[in-house]
Amino acid sequence: MQNNQNEQKKEKISKLISYWLRHKPEDGNIELDRYGWANIKDVINALNSNNFNFTSNQLIELNSSFDKVRWKIDLSTQKIKATHGHSIFIEQELNSKIPNEILFHGTASKNLIGIIKNGLISRKRQYVHLSENIEMAREVGKRHGKPIIIEIDTIELIENGWEFFKTEESVWLTSNIPIEYLYFEPWVFIERPNVAESIMNELKKEFRWTQKIYWRLKKLKLIASHMPSDDYLFIDSDSKIVYVIHPTWSGKKEIRHYPTVEKYRNLEEWIEKRLIPDQKDWYLHNTMH
């Protein structure tokens, strides 16, 4: 019982300190410099004002007890700062670095619709946060629901002016990332009109006018492709019904060559019933091999 109370107290204190250092230093009467550093003495005084009797040594001990580093402490200057997660603007002390060719972002499946529409945006944080490996990204996603992994090709981004900063805990920071740089393996979202036009022309050859979907083709927008199978994801611009269609690429009219069609009520159902299982199989296979 006592251990549980101590753990709860530690968690409250850590959340309070992170809140001040990342978001609202004024609520603790704490002043940050332009790089986000605060005086340790001011943080201790703020804790004492909130009925938490705490010392500098306990602060250092608390920081070292986390699975990952939350704060950076400089004993020579008696200062402390949050390593990442700022919603307030701070100047970046870290020098930009070249990351691995692929970084990962873990999120919950419920956030995916917004990401498909807007790309990866920092929202309340100053930067988008990326992980070095799938395991780290998956753990981040699990905190908020069913995890989805998004891969980021950093070479493409660097070539187009993005900078990357690495924190002490191997979290990578960068600016907002548009959808065309995001890969939802094994699905790839398609932004090139010429590709969509080519695939749509093929479908017009393969579907017969007697099939209901033939008359919906003009309303379908190509969204993504499934690399292992050549399946294509379409959304109906009116009904928002989602179709996964596999063209035969034959151009023939025989029944056996009809394209296969999977139908989902909306993108949310497709994410739940197709994307999540596909990712599970994809990463399991690639991890094993």
Steps between C-alpha positions, in 0.01 A plus 500: 500500500780739596690418180194579288460834674867584443473411132189712460674791670804465270274492197315815609828682561650394167189604308495835677865571421457398134190716476694805618808433287310409182184705505427751779805615699306804621262274693793405723645851503792357303692687231654316205784636291475491121625141491250376758730489804365580849677543832474183710441719806189650335362153422558387861327814628206435267469144633511624858222748417294202386558315829774272367809522718778421258877547473742527210638153572149351492440674169812339351402162643149530358632585154727194496213271603310541170522251216588789274653840569239770555720785616857610447673617818818706499650501852775742405243773434227357727252499214241260360307471173256259334674295231200508264124548478487881517183678395661837567765627261863446599811539290661169411839446663561175320691502175312350209609144418452251222271219624461147370340475156175387666346631821170394654202673657268307727144614547157362587272381220239759604742777391559363153214673318635840602852400395378382159336841449766725651825305524699482824461828688646594836167624638568622855868412478769703331627208291384170356654213701650199322652172621809314382337157488165326471494385862533854636232627263261219588535572872414865438192398301384257769472781754199640316327196345561246226844584358565598139855533366587772250835488320678818392757512219744754643705528179199644316440749778862613531515556125199728537636709787402318820735497798516230768606533864581208730420521872686326782249213498528430126178680412530684168335839452400668176241729342154396379507227233247493211320178404713443186804426720318249722488123444239283671671171418402292316265770365633804314281804455497630144512869418596479130202572265659313207510178702136537601396565140682192372344269759153646448526442124589138568197456725271642232620222270452226756162581657186436301216748476276242663697526823385763751851629571549577129264795539686623811845513339480873427432561868795295623823664609819293516663532841759227548651177368588176678849412381503120555176437312437790259177578682381860472303704752223727376250723679162601362488882505125497572429209733851472653479124447846351459591238240810286473524389138746261342521554120587200287696717251374271225244715324300186432129466559479137613335448837811346650689824435259728685682720753453406865330758722499543879251751640523693828251747645766767550872554555466419869371151420776449242763601758358258757439202272773533239784741586560383859512126404714579195751691713511222757586244231741736323713583803487145636631369167770767467612455863531124455697538180 
